[in-house]
Amino acid sequence: MVLGGRSEIGTAVATRLARQGAARFVLAARRSADLDAEEATLREAGASEVHRVEFDADDLDQHESVLSAIMTEYGPVDVVVTAFGVLGDQRRAEADAAHAVAIVHTDYTAHVSVLTHLANLLRAQGHGTLVVFSSVAGVRVRRANYVYGSAKAGLDGFASGLADALHGSGVRLLLVRPGFVIGRMTAGMTAAPLSSTPAQVADATVAALRKGRHTVWVPALLRPVFALMRALPRPIWRRLPR
């Protein structure tokens, strides 16, 4: 199941799983009727069934019913990828509280709701893996993108705690921490050092799934880099770019 079915990273992960033998997929997104390209990509990769479901991450009241219906109609579900999210406009968010709240709502609050429902459903099922995309932006929040970064920091902490809560249940959680990803969401932006592509993030994610990892940094070099960056003095840190 891919929540955020038109996400470049989510589709790339699903495509690699299809190539490795996964046969049945659910793509859940707004305007699900427009997912022809994503469905075609999965079928070309070997998927025998691709189902589309209307899903609005921002509509918290519908999460339980939509996710329960997916599990009932298409379950059991082995892997759930939560691939929805927004980058938002940092400059606008600093002056427009509603925009700041909208970013946090999608990137944090909606994930808390979705992941809580999914954890309950997968516990009842007795098995399954949740794939959650955090970001290095949340490891230490930068002034240049603190609204988005703060949402990812919250998500990272929530997912880490949920992973521990799921221990022993038969359900596990893989937390993915990519750096700057060159794709549709970041089009027109200057790429940061140690950037990656959706394909590279998907390769690392699927490899981590196969190895039973609980956390993966993409690229891996970001882990030691951020261990050092945590120690940077605040006057220097606040001047760093996105």
LONU-643903 format. One line per 2 residues: number of its first residue (from 1); their letters; for each residue y, x, z of N, C-alpha, C. Coordinates in steps of 0.1 Angstrom, whole numbers, plus 5000, padded with zeros to 4 digits. Last residue first. Example, Ala and Ser with C-alpha at 12.3 -4.5 7.8 and 13.67 -1.06 7.14 Angstrom:
2 = sa = 4978/5128/5071/4989/5137/5071/5000/5129/5079 ~ 4943/5132/5078/4955/5123/5078/4967/5132/5078
This chain:
242 = rp = 5258/5192/5033/5247/5183/5033/5234/5191/5031 ~ 5272/5223/5048/5271/5212/5038/5259/5203/5040
240 = lr = 5284/5233/5080/5274/5233/5070/5275/5221/5060 ~ 5302/5231/5100/5307/5234/5087/5297/5234/5076
238 = rw = 5287/5227/5123/5295/5216/5118/5301/5218/5105 ~ 5276/5253/5128/5268/5241/5123/5276/5230/5117
236 = ip = 5297/5267/5139/5292/5271/5126/5284/5259/5120 ~ 5301/5254/5163/5313/5256/5154/5308/5260/5140
234 = rp = 5275/5256/5175/5280/5243/5170/5292/5245/5160 ~ 5253/5283/5166/5264/5277/5174/5270/5265/5167
232 = la = 5219/5278/5158/5232/5281/5153/5243/5275/5163 ~ 5193/5270/5166/5201/5279/5175/5215/5283/5170
230 = rm = 5183/5256/5146/5186/5249/5158/5194/5257/5168 ~ 5178/5275/5127/5190/5267/5125/5193/5259/5138
228 = la = 5152/5284/5134/5164/5293/5135/5177/5285/5135 ~ 5138/5262/5127/5136/5267/5141/5148/5276/5144
226 = fv = 5144/5259/5101/5151/5250/5110/5148/5254/5124 ~ 5128/5280/5090/5142/5280/5088/5149/5271/5098
224 = pr = 5102/5272/5097/5108/5283/5104/5123/5284/5102 ~ 5102/5248/5079/5099/5247/5094/5104/5259/5101
222 = ll = 5107/5254/5053/5118/5248/5061/5115/5247/5076 ~ 5084/5263/5041/5094/5273/5046/5105/5267/5055
220 = ap = 5072/5242/5030/5067/5246/5043/5077/5256/5049 ~ 5097/5220/5014/5086/5230/5014/5083/5235/5028
218 = vw = 5083/5199/5038/5083/5202/5023/5097/5207/5019 ~ 5061/5197/5065/5074/5201/5060/5073/5204/5046
216 = vt = 5040/5174/5081/5041/5183/5070/5056/5185/5066 ~ 5018/5163/5106/5031/5166/5102/5031/5176/5091
214 = hr = 4991/5160/5109/4999/5150/5115/5014/5151/5111 ~ 4963/5163/5086/4975/5168/5093/4982/5157/5099
212 = gk = 4940/5159/5071/4941/5153/5084/4953/5158/5092 ~ 4938/5169/5046/4934/5178/5056/4935/5172/5070
210 = rl = 4946/5148/5031/4932/5152/5029/4928/5161/5041 ~ 4973/5147/5038/4964/5135/5041/4950/5140/5041
208 = aa = 4982/5171/5028/4982/5169/5042/4973/5157/5046 ~ 4980/5165/5000/4972/5176/5006/4971/5175/5021
206 = vt = 4999/5145/4999/4985/5141/4996/4976/5153/5002 ~ 5022/5159/5005/5018/5148/5013/5003/5145/5011
204 = ad = 5024/5178/4985/5023/5183/4999/5018/5171/5007 ~ 5027/5161/4962/5016/5171/4963/5013/5175/4978
202 = av = 5051/5148/4969/5038/5140/4968/5026/5150/4969 ~ 5069/5169/4967/5067/5162/4980/5054/5154/4980
200 = qa = 5066/5175/4940/5063/5185/4950/5061/5178/4964 ~ 5076/5151/4929/5062/5155/4926/5058/5166/4937
198 = pt = 5103/5150/4937/5093/5140/4942/5078/5144/4940 ~ 5111/5185/4945/5111/5173/4936/5102/5162/4942
196 = ss = 5133/5203/4967/5120/5200/4961/5122/5188/4952 ~ 5153/5231/4979/5151/5217/4974/5137/5215/4968
194 = lp = 5162/5254/4990/5149/5250/4993/5147/5235/4990 ~ 5197/5245/4991/5186/5255/4991/5173/5249/4995
192 = aa = 5206/5214/4974/5206/5223/4985/5196/5234/4984 ~ 5222/5204/4944/5210/5206/4952/5212/5216/4963
190 = tm = 5249/5182/4943/5245/5196/4942/5233/5198/4951 ~ 5244/5150/4928/5247/5158/4940/5243/5173/4937
188 = ga = 5235/5135/4907/5249/5139/4907/5253/5148/4919 ~ 5210/5119/4926/5216/5122/4912/5231/5124/4914
186 = tm = 5195/5112/4947/5205/5123/4949/5211/5127/4936 ~ 5178/5092/4939/5187/5090/4951/5198/5100/4952
184 = rg = 5164/5104/4918/5173/5093/4916/5183/5092/4927 ~ 5162/5139/4928/5157/5127/4922/5168/5116/4920
182 = iv = 5154/5164/4948/5161/5162/4935/5155/5150/4928 ~ 5157/5164/4982/5148/5160/4971/5156/5157/4959
180 = fg = 5161/5186/5009/5168/5179/4998/5158/5176/4987 ~ 5130/5184/5027/5144/5188/5026/5151/5180/5015
178 = pr = 5107/5162/5043/5112/5169/5032/5126/5174/5034 ~ 5084/5156/5065/5098/5161/5066/5102/5169/5054
176 = vl = 5062/5131/5073/5066/5141/5063/5081/5144/5064 ~ 5036/5123/5094/5050/5124/5093/5054/5135/5083
174 = ll = 5009/5102/5095/5013/5115/5089/5029/5114/5087 ~ 4989/5087/5119/5002/5087/5112/5005/5101/5107
172 = rv = 4959/5068/5122/4967/5080/5124/4980/5079/5116 ~ 4935/5049/5139/4946/5048/5130/4954/5061/5133
170 = gs = 4917/5050/5159/4911/5050/5146/4922/5050/5135 ~ 4928/5054/5184/4926/5040/5179/4919/5039/5166
168 = gh = 4933/5079/5192/4921/5073/5197/4918/5059/5192 ~ 4968/5075/5189/4957/5085/5191/4945/5077/5198
166 = la = 4990/5059/5188/4978/5055/5180/4966/5064/5182 ~ 5008/5073/5203/5003/5060/5208/4991/5055/5201
164 = da = 5014/5094/5186/5007/5096/5199/5001/5084/5205 ~ 5027/5080/5166/5015/5088/5163/5007/5091/5176
162 = lg = 5049/5070/5180/5039/5061/5175/5026/5068/5172 ~ 5064/5094/5184/5058/5087/5195/5047/5077/5191
160 = sa = 5069/5100/5157/5062/5109/5165/5056/5103/5177 ~ 5084/5077/5150/5071/5080/5143/5063/5090/5151
158 = fg = 5107/5081/5166/5099/5069/5167/5085/5071/5161 ~ 5117/5105/5157/5113/5104/5170/5104/5092/5172
156 = dl = 5123/5098/5130/5114/5109/5133/5108/5108/5147 ~ 5141/5078/5133/5128/5075/5127/5118/5086/5130
154 = ga = 5163/5092/5144/5156/5081/5152/5143/5078/5146 ~ 5168/5109/5123/5164/5115/5136/5157/5104/5145
152 = ka = 5175/5091/5104/5163/5099/5102/5158/5105/5115 ~ 5199/5083/5115/5189/5073/5112/5175/5080/5111
150 = sg = 5213/5107/5114/5210/5100/5127/5199/5090/5126 ~ 5216/5111/5087/5208/5120/5095/5204/5114/5108
148 = yv = 5233/5090/5079/5219/5091/5074/5211/5100/5083 ~ 5255/5100/5094/5250/5086/5095/5235/5086/5091
146 = yn = 5260/5127/5089/5255/5123/5102/5250/5109/5103 ~ 5265/5147/5069/5257/5134/5066/5251/5128/5079
144 = ar = 5281/5167/5079/5283/5163/5065/5275/5150/5061 ~ 5272/5173/5105/5284/5165/5103/5286/5159/5089
142 = rv = 5237/5169/5108/5249/5177/5104/5260/5167/5102 ~ 5211/5170/5133/5220/5162/5125/5233/5169/5121
140 = rv = 5181/5184/5130/5194/5186/5137/5205/5180/5128 ~ 5163/5165/5118/5159/5175/5128/5170/5180/5136
138 = ga = 5172/5149/5099/5171/5143/5112/5167/5153/5122 ~ 5171/5163/5076/5184/5158/5080/5184/5153/5094
136 = vs = 5145/5166/5070/5150/5176/5078/5165/5173/5082 ~ 5130/5133/5074/5138/5143/5066/5142/5154/5076
134 = sf = 5103/5111/5070/5114/5115/5077/5123/5124/5068 ~ 5081/5089/5059/5090/5099/5053/5102/5100/5062
132 = vv = 5048/5083/5068/5062/5080/5071/5071/5092/5066 ~ 5018/5067/5064/5026/5079/5059/5041/5075/5060
130 = lt = 4991/5058/5083/5005/5055/5079/5011/5068/5075 ~ 4958/5049/5077/4967/5060/5079/4981/5055/5074
128 = gh = 4928/5034/5093/4940/5035/5083/4949/5046/5087 ~ 4910/5011/5114/4912/5024/5107/4924/5023/5098
126 = gq = 4909/4986/5125/4901/4997/5131/4902/5010/5124 ~ 4923/4963/5123/4914/4966/5112/4904/4977/5117
124 = ar = 4939/4965/5145/4930/4953/5144/4919/4956/5134 ~ 4954/4987/5138/4946/4988/5150/4935/4977/5149
122 = ll = 4967/4976/5116/4957/4987/5113/4948/4989/5126 ~ 4984/4958/5128/4974/4953/5118/4963/4964/5116
120 = na = 4999/4974/5145/4991/4963/5151/4980/4959/5141 ~ 5012/4990/5126/5003/4996/5137/4994/4986/5143
118 = lh = 5027/4972/5112/5016/4978/5106/5006/4985/5116 ~ 5046/4964/5132/5037/4954/5126/5024/4961/5120
116 = tl = 5058/4990/5135/5052/4983/5146/5042/4972/5142 ~ 5068/4995/5109/5057/5003/5115/5050/4997/5127
114 = vs = 5087/4975/5106/5076/4976/5097/5064/4984/5104 ~ 5105/4981/5127/5099/4968/5126/5086/4969/5118
112 = vh = 5113/5007/5121/5107/5004/5135/5100/4990/5134 ~ 5124/5003/5096/5111/5011/5097/5105/5008/5111
110 = at = 5147/4989/5102/5136/4983/5093/5123/4990/5095 ~ 5161/5009/5117/5157/4996/5123/5145/4990/5115
108 = yd = 5163/5031/5097/5157/5032/5110/5152/5019/5115 ~ 5172/5025/5071/5165/5038/5073/5159/5039/5087
106 = th = 5185/5000/5074/5174/5002/5064/5166/5014/5068 ~ 5203/5004/5095/5194/4992/5095/5182/4995/5086
104 = vi = 5218/5026/5087/5209/5027/5099/5199/5016/5099 ~ 5232/5014/5066/5224/5026/5064/5213/5027/5075
102 = av = 5246/4993/5079/5236/4990/5069/5227/5002/5066 ~ 5263/5007/5096/5252/4999/5102/5241/4996/5092
100 = ah = 5280/5018/5076/5272/5027/5085/5260/5019/5091 ~ 5291/4994/5066/5283/5003/5058/5274/5012/5066
98 = aa = 5305/4985/5089/5294/4977/5083/5285/4985/5074 ~ 5324/5005/5093/5313/5003/5102/5302/4995/5097
96 = da = 5339/5026/5073/5334/5013/5072/5322/5011/5081 ~ 5345/5053/5077/5356/5043/5079/5351/5029/5079
94 = ea = 5321/5065/5074/5329/5070/5085/5341/5061/5087 ~ 5310/5054/5051/5305/5050/5064/5313/5055/5076
92 = rr = 5324/5068/5031/5326/5054/5033/5322/5049/5047 ~ 5311/5093/5034/5326/5092/5035/5330/5077/5038
90 = qd = 5284/5087/5029/5289/5092/5042/5304/5090/5044 ~ 5268/5062/5016/5279/5070/5013/5286/5074/5026
88 = gl = 5231/5061/5012/5244/5056/5016/5255/5066/5012 ~ 5204/5063/5009/5212/5075/5013/5225/5071/5019
86 = vg = 5177/5043/5020/5189/5044/5013/5196/5057/5018 ~ 5142/5032/5016/5153/5039/5023/5165/5040/5014
84 = fa = 5106/5032/5015/5119/5026/5012/5130/5033/5020 ~ 5080/5040/5019/5088/5048/5010/5102/5042/5007
82 = tv = 5053/5042/5037/5066/5036/5038/5076/5044/5031 ~ 5021/5037/5027/5032/5046/5025/5045/5039/5027
80 = vv = 4989/5034/5040/5002/5027/5039/5013/5037/5038 ~ 4955/5034/5033/4968/5042/5034/4979/5033/5032
78 = dv = 4936/5014/5034/4933/5027/5039/4945/5035/5042 ~ 4930/4980/5041/4940/4990/5036/4937/5004/5042
76 = pg = 4905/4956/5032/4912/4965/5041/4920/4975/5034 ~ 4932/4935/5019/4926/4944/5027/4912/4946/5025
74 = ye = 4945/4915/5004/4941/4927/4997/4934/4938/5006 ~ 4949/4893/5021/4945/4891/5007/4939/4903/5000
72 = tm = 4955/4903/5046/4945/4893/5045/4940/4892/5030 ~ 4975/4922/5041/4962/4926/5047/4951/4916/5045
70 = ia = 4995/4905/5030/4989/4916/5022/4976/4920/5028 ~ 5000/4889/5052/4994/4883/5040/4988/4893/5031
68 = sl = 5011/4907/5070/4998/4901/5074/4992/4895/5061 ~ 5034/4914/5056/5024/4924/5058/5011/4918/5062
66 = vs = 5048/4888/5056/5044/4895/5044/5033/4906/5046 ~ 5050/4883/5084/5043/4874/5075/5039/4880/5062
64 = eh = 5065/4905/5094/5051/4902/5099/5043/4893/5089 ~ 5089/4904/5078/5080/4916/5078/5066/4911/5082
62 = qd = 5109/4885/5079/5097/4883/5070/5087/4894/5071 ~ 5128/4894/5096/5121/4882/5099/5109/4879/5091
60 = ld = 5140/4916/5083/5131/4918/5094/5123/4906/5097 ~ 5149/4925/5055/5147/4911/5060/5136/4912/5071
58 = da = 5150/4950/5044/5161/4946/5053/5159/4933/5059 ~ 5128/4951/5027/5128/4959/5039/5138/4955/5049
56 = df = 5113/4927/5011/5127/4931/5013/5127/4938/5027 ~ 5089/4921/4986/5091/4927/5000/5106/4932/5001
54 = ev = 5064/4907/4967/5078/4907/4970/5081/4911/4984 ~ 5039/4927/4953/5043/4917/4963/5058/4919/4966
52 = rh = 5013/4933/4929/5028/4934/4933/5031/4923/4943 ~ 4985/4953/4925/4990/4940/4929/5005/4943/4933
50 = ve = 4962/4967/4905/4976/4970/4910/4982/4956/4913 ~ 4931/4981/4900/4938/4969/4905/4952/4974/4910
48 = sa = 4923/5006/4891/4917/4994/4885/4924/4981/4889 ~ 4939/5037/4884/4938/5025/4893/4932/5013/4885
46 = ga = 4942/5059/4868/4929/5055/4871/4927/5043/4880 ~ 4966/5065/4857/4961/5075/4866/4947/5071/4871
44 = er = 4973/5042/4844/4970/5054/4836/4963/5065/4844 ~ 4979/5027/4866/4967/5024/4858/4963/5035/4849
42 = lt = 5002/5039/4875/4991/5039/4884/4978/5036/4876 ~ 5020/5034/4853/5017/5048/4857/5004/5049/4866
40 = ae = 5021/5007/4853/5015/5014/4842/5011/5028/4846 ~ 5034/5002/4877/5021/4997/4876/5014/5005/4864
38 = ea = 5059/5013/4871/5051/5019/4882/5037/5014/4881 ~ 5067/4997/4850/5065/5011/4847/5057/5017/4858
36 = dl = 5069/4971/4862/5059/4974/4851/5057/4989/4849 ~ 5083/4959/4882/5075/4971/4885/5065/4975/4874
34 = da = 5097/4935/4883/5102/4946/4875/5094/4959/4877 ~ 5087/4918/4902/5083/4915/4888/5088/4927/4878
32 = sr = 5099/4926/4925/5085/4931/4922/5081/4928/4908 ~ 5124/4925/4938/5123/4924/4924/5109/4930/4919
30 = ra = 5115/4947/4965/5123/4937/4959/5122/4937/4944 ~ 5080/4955/4969/5094/4959/4967/5102/4946/4964
28 = al = 5048/4970/4970/5057/4960/4976/5071/4964/4975 ~ 5019/4973/4955/5033/4978/4954/5041/4967/4959
26 = vf = 4987/4982/4962/4997/4971/4964/5010/4978/4964 ~ 4956/4991/4946/4969/4994/4951/4978/4982/4953
24 = ra = 4925/5006/4942/4932/4994/4945/4945/4997/4952 ~ 4913/5031/4940/4912/5022/4929/4922/5010/4930
22 = ag = 4912/5067/4943/4916/5054/4949/4917/5043/4937 ~ 4906/5091/4929/4896/5081/4931/4900/5068/4937
20 = qr = 4926/5108/4924/4915/5113/4933/4905/5102/4936 ~ 4944/5094/4910/4937/5104/4903/4925/5110/4911
18 = al = 4954/5078/4931/4946/5072/4920/4938/5082/4913 ~ 4968/5098/4945/4956/5091/4952/4947/5084/4941
16 = rt = 4988/5102/4927/4978/5113/4930/4966/5108/4937 ~ 5001/5078/4927/4995/5083/4915/4985/5094/4917
14 = av = 5010/5076/4953/5000/5067/4949/4993/5072/4936 ~ 5030/5097/4952/5019/5098/4961/5007/5089/4957
12 = at = 5047/5086/4932/5040/5099/4930/5028/5101/4939 ~ 5056/5063/4945/5048/5062/4933/5040/5075/4930
10 = gi = 5071/5076/4966/5060/5067/4969/5050/5065/4957 ~ 5090/5090/4951/5080/5097/4960/5068/5088/4963
8 = es = 5104/5069/4938/5098/5080/4931/5087/5087/4939 ~ 5099/5035/4946/5103/5048/4951/5096/5059/4942
6 = rg = 5090/5010/4941/5096/5017/4930/5102/5031/4934 ~ 5080/5000/4965/5071/5003/4954/5077/5009/4942
4 = gl = 5082/4999/4993/5092/5005/4985/5086/5010/4972 ~ 5052/5005/5004/5063/4997/5008/5076/5004/5003
2 = vm = 5021/5006/4991/5034/5014/4990/5045/5004/4993 ~ 4988/5009/5000/5000/5000/5000/5012/5009/5000
